[in-house]
Amino acid sequence: MPRAAVAAMQAELTASAEQPRITRAAFDAMFAVRDRARAALAGVVSAPVEQVALTSSTTQGVGLVVAGVDWAPGDEVVTTTEEHQGLLSPLDVVARRYGVVVRAVPAGELEGAIGAGTRMVAVSHVLWTTGRVLDLAPLASACSAHDALLLVDGAQSGGAISVDAPSSGADFYAFSGQKWLLGPQGSGGLWVAPDRITGMWSALSGYLNLEQGQVGSFKSTAGRLDGGTLDTVTLAGAAAAIEWVDGLPGGRQGWIEQTRQNSERARYRLVQVPGVELADPGPQRGPLIALSVEGAGDLPALVASLAERGVLVRFIPNTRYLRISIGAWTTDEDVDRLIGALAELA
């Protein structure tokens, strides 16, 4: 996290310790932090603030959507074979609870898999395995043609690539605060298309989801789906982290462009390392790089060996790939250390 986020969290925590929390001023301050976080998160996905709900993670955002739909036995959800458990687990619950059919197909076969029985398509914008960026426009058209909802998992896209949720054609776009947005764990956002907001059940209904606190009268904004009374310390940190990047020279778009350049430069250098093979994510790709190392059998051990050399990567379960995350913060020296360690281990 940037120091600005840590400072904001420390200030909020200190206020909680030193000031009474039942006064009007304290409540006003709490709502101000929530408003600040909502505005910051909305800016990340180029959306109006009234279309964004506050969540604790991408997975909670996905869960709020999945739990907010009226399912019927036999309804179909189409997803890809490369999804994270954070998307798959909420789908598994409704499959078991309501008899929903979840069908996973290769990413390249998504549009053809959408049919008359499809109630929802749930996919990642950027696949966590290879960094492939899915083209949402044709998916959205296919969903619209079959009256299906499009739910997008933005865990690896929000803050990593440019996102315009209102123009994407999606109905719901969930994203994380603690990944590419550099915020604390326990933060995230959920964009909801304006024509879908009032048709959703509030899965975590409480005081903050209601219109003027009246039971049975939900807010007409995406706030009706907020993920409960989220910690203001966390919200303050999430807002400050986003605002810090937005305030840099070049702003968020400059940050994303630097991320892209760093990733492409690292990719160019990695393909030249003997014994290292890069996965092909396709023509549209984010700043994640998946690679395999010749002769590497025990990937967790390889990850541990790299960590001992000051290189932090992760392995992708059920694949032969290590995943490298290249951000705007990555330096040429970081890549030197990565390549040196890979060459030594290979």
HELIX and SHEET records of a PDB file:
HELIX    1   1 ARG A    3  GLU A   18  1                                  16    
HELIX    2   2 ARG A   24  VAL A   44  1                                  21    
HELIX    3   3 VAL A   49  GLN A   51  5                                   3    
HELIX    4   4 THR A   58  ALA A   67  1                                  10    
HELIX    5   5 GLN A   85  TYR A   98  1                                  14    
HELIX    6   6 ALA A  107  GLU A  109  5                                   3    
HELIX    7   7 LEU A  110  ALA A  113  1                                   4    
HELIX    8   8 LEU A  136  ALA A  145  1                                  10    
HELIX    9   9 ALA A  165  SER A  168  1                                   4    
HELIX   10  10 ILE A  197  GLY A  199  5                                   3    
HELIX   11  11 TYR A  207  ASN A  209  5                                   3    
HELIX   12  12 GLU A  211  GLY A  213  5                                   3    
HELIX   13  13 ALA A  222  LEU A  225  5                                   4    
HELIX   14  14 THR A  232  ASP A  246  1                                  15    
HELIX   15  15 GLY A  251  LEU A  270  1                                  20    
HELIX   16  16 LEU A  299  GLU A  308  1                                  10    
HELIX   17  17 ASP A  332  LEU A  345  1                                  14    
SHEET    1   A 7 VAL A  52  THR A  55  0                                        
SHEET    2   A 7 GLY A 188  VAL A 192 -1                                        
SHEET    3   A 7 PHE A 172  SER A 176 -1                                        
SHEET    4   A 7 LEU A 149  ASP A 153  1                                        
SHEET    5   A 7 THR A 118  SER A 124  1                                        
SHEET    6   A 7 GLU A  76  THR A  80  1                                        
SHEET    7   A 7 VAL A 101  VAL A 105  1                                        
SHEET    1   B 4 VAL A 276  LEU A 278  0                                        
SHEET    2   B 4 LEU A 288  VAL A 293 -1                                        
SHEET    3   B 4 LEU A 322  SER A 325 -1                                        
SHEET    4   B 4 ARG A 314  PHE A 315 -1                                        
END                                                                             
